[in-house]
Amino acid sequence: MNDTSGAKRTKTENAESGFLAPAALAKNLQAVLVDLTALQLVGKQAHWNIVGPNFRDLHLNLDEVVDIARASADDVAERMRALHATPDGRPAVVAEQTSLPDFPQGEVLTHEAIDLIVAAVEQTTGTIRHVHDEVDEADPTSADILHGILEKLEQQAWFLSAETRTPQQR
């Protein structure tokens, strides 16, 4: 019987040795992993269902967000394995643990989608920033990975949000 109800710890595999991630580090990296996994799903949902002004540019930009989220989730999961922690990206776990807001079903106007995707990206970077100091204290190498993810996602939030911004009056 397959367990799909939530995250379960597995036994440390005997083939590995070296630094063992403390429980708090594994938990923090898991939180980042589920938000990155959810972000790629939200990004694709938007990519498939946006309509309206500037469709093509946003459609393509959403694939950039998805690619960053997918590659970053892989980096985090592989880092967890290197630290003898077990990443859990099963759909039920992602749905249960993500901090990202739901994305609407069906067609979404491009400008509304921008706001929703920026909120999802900012929630993901918020999770990363929330766990950062504990991760850095436990394992600076994992924190370095998080730095790279922040750089890429915050740049995407800027790119996306610039589409609907109005310059401040001087």
Secondary structure, DSSP 8 states (H G I E B T S, - for coil): ----SS-------TT--S----HHHHHHHHHHHHHHHHHHHHHHHHHHHEESTTHHHHHHHHHHHHHHHHHHHHHHHHHHHHTT------HHHHHHH-------SS-EEHHHHHHHHHHHHHHHHHHHHHHHHHHHHH-HHHHHHHHHHHHHHHHHHHHHHHTT------
